Structures are given as structure tokens and as C-alpha cells.
Amino acid sequence: MNLRNMYQRIVWQMQPTNEYLFDQTKGEVKYIVEENGFEVIVKPEILGTFNLDDKTFLWSDKNPSINEKLNSKVNSFRKTLPKKYQKDKFKSTTEFNSNLLSLFSYNFNSNGFDSKRQDNAIIYYSLLDIKIFKDGNEISIIEPKNHTIPIQDEQNIELIKKFHKEKLEINKQYNDERISSDQAFEKIKFIHLKYWLNEDSYFFPALSWPCNFDEKSILEWKEFKIDENRLFVMYTTDLGWTTESYAYEIDSDANGDKVIINEY
């Protein structure tokens, strides 16, 4: 499901900062992606809500405030779980809820999943059919399924690990005050251009500590392809309070180490 969510980020820039409107009457979530000029309409399936005051999860089909058209798959899913999670409401955590939502979304072959805070609650839902509009015209429809092709090749993953290791060393030197900020930026730019085929300064790295690309905090690596043979390396890192995934797009025709053309 991380791969499916990453696909949505690549295709239409799905991210937490997008403006959104949850319309239960229409049975849709509308995302406004200002940078791309997209309006994205998603058909959701609501799993449930988490009350931030008493830390309880309530299944959507047991919540009278949720339109029953948006929770038709929930009851059958709940019956597959251990008895303590089949209760209408149970004590939970945001981490558990996200894992539950991921399992639910996978079982029903969803495009991905999302969650949004509304007042004192978080609403958890799967992404079913997705329609992308630009200037009022529908330009794409994404049907619920997996749109990524996993690759069992470690070559590009090892390249990114090497890139991260060299960036991490510069950040560590700066954090330990062994080099000045000017020296650090010069060195990290040199390393960046050693691996980036796209030399647009928009992608030049900033200094950071701790670094989210530190190998010690990375939980897993994936390499995959999507439409038109586009190639990506994705890594998922533990930020302490949550996990987050990032991806580099690789030019499959490039030679040597200078192969990165985008990041998500």
C-alpha cells in the first residue's frame, strides 16, 4: 500500500498539504493540487474515525454521522479480525489505525489510503476511483488496483544508499562544527551533482540533522516501475512519531552514478 500511495504522489502529487473538501452527500473527496493546477475527485470508502479525546476508534458503519453509501465494505472486513476489534468501538492508537487502514485498503484492492483530521477526530478512508481534472477537463481516470511493478534488482538501491551515505557525512561534519556552513553547502552540492542527472537548482539539498535518509532510520527499500517504463527507488524511514516514504526517479538510460532525475 505504500507503493500505491507513492504512485498517487508521483501522478498527481497527493500529499497532506493539499487543500481538500470531504463531501459525504456527493460521496467524494476533492483535492486541490495548486502546483499542478489539478482538481482530483476521489471516491472514498470510510473505514472509521478516531476520537482524539478518549483515544477510541469507531467503525464507520457504527457511526450514524457517516453516509452508509461510504462504508459498504466495512462490515465484511471487520468480521475477519480478532474479536476485540469487532466491537463497535475500541481503544486504539494512530499507528494501529494506519496499519488497519492499510490492511483494509489492500483487501479491497484500493488505489491507496488517506486520513484527515476533522475537529477532535481523524477520519480514515481508502481511495477507490480517482478522476483528475485540469482546467475543468477530465484528463485521467485511475481505477482501483496496483499500478506499480516491483523489481528484484538491488543495483539502483545500492547507488542511492551510497548517495545517502556521502550526504550524511557532510551533514555530520557540519553538525559537529568541523566545517563551516559555506564549506558544507559547497561539499553537499558537489555530492548532489555527482548523482543527479537533472541539475536544476530546485533540487539542491539543504543541511539537516538528524537526517531522514540516515540508514539507521530506514525501515525498507523498494525499486519499482510505473507507466511508460518509469523507474523509481523508494525508501521508508522512521521519523520517530510516524513513518514516511520518499522516492527518487531514475533515468533508466543513464550510465554511471549520475542517474537521478526527480524526487517525491
Rosetta blueprint (number, residue, H / E / L):
1 M L
2 N H
3 L H
4 R H
5 N H
6 M H
7 Y H
8 Q H
9 R H
10 I H
11 V H
12 W H
13 Q L
14 M L
15 Q L
16 P L
17 T L
18 N L
19 E E
20 Y E
21 L E
22 F E
23 D E
24 Q L
25 T L
26 K L
27 G L
28 E E
29 V E
30 K E
31 Y E
32 I E
33 V E
34 E L
35 E L
36 N L
37 G L
38 F E
39 E E
40 V E
41 I E
42 V E
43 K E
44 P E
45 E E
46 I E
47 L E
48 G E
49 T E
50 F E
51 N E
52 L L
53 D L
54 D L
55 K L
56 T E
57 F E
58 L E
59 W E
60 S H
61 D H
62 K H
63 N L
64 P L
65 S L
66 I L
67 N L
68 E H
69 K H
70 L H
71 N L
72 S L
73 K L
74 V H
75 N H
76 S H
77 F H
78 R H
79 K L
80 T L
81 L L
82 P L
83 K H
84 K H
85 Y H
86 Q L
87 K L
88 D L
89 K E
90 F E
91 K E
92 S L
93 T L
94 T H
95 E H
96 F H
97 N H
98 S H
99 N H
100 L H
101 L H
102 S H
103 L H
104 F H
105 S H
106 Y H
107 N H
108 F L
109 N L
110 S L
111 N L
112 G E
113 F E
114 D E
115 S E
116 K E
117 R E
118 Q E
119 D L
120 N L
121 A E
122 I E
123 I E
124 Y E
125 Y E
126 S E
127 L E
128 L E
129 D E
130 I E
131 K E
132 I E
133 F E
134 K E
135 D L
136 G L
137 N E
138 E E
139 I E
140 S E
141 I E
142 I E
143 E L
144 P L
145 K L
146 N L
147 H L
148 T L
149 I E
150 P E
151 I L
152 Q L
153 D L
154 E L
155 Q H
156 N H
157 I H
158 E H
159 L H
160 I H
161 K H
162 K H
163 F H
164 H H
165 K H
166 E H
167 K H
168 L H
169 E H
170 I H
171 N H
172 K H
173 Q H
174 Y H
175 N H
176 D L
177 E L
178 R L
179 I L
180 S L
181 S H
182 D H
183 Q H
184 A H
185 F H
186 E H
187 K H
188 I H
189 K H
190 F H
191 I H
192 H H
193 L H
194 K H
195 Y H
196 W E
197 L L
198 N L
199 E L
200 D L
201 S H
202 Y H
203 F H
204 F L
205 P L
206 A L
207 L L
208 S L
209 W L
210 P L
211 C L
212 N L
213 F L
214 D L
215 E H
216 K H
217 S H
218 I E
219 L E
220 E E
221 W E
222 K E
223 E E
224 F E
225 K E
226 I E
227 D H
228 E H
229 N H
230 R E
231 L E
232 F E
233 V E
234 M E
235 Y E
236 T E
237 T E
238 D E
239 L L
240 G L
241 W L
242 T L
243 T E
244 E E
245 S E
246 Y E
247 A E
248 Y E
249 E E
250 I E
251 D L
252 S L
253 D L
254 A L
255 N L
256 G L
257 D L
258 K L
259 V L
260 I E
261 I E
262 N E
263 E E
264 Y L
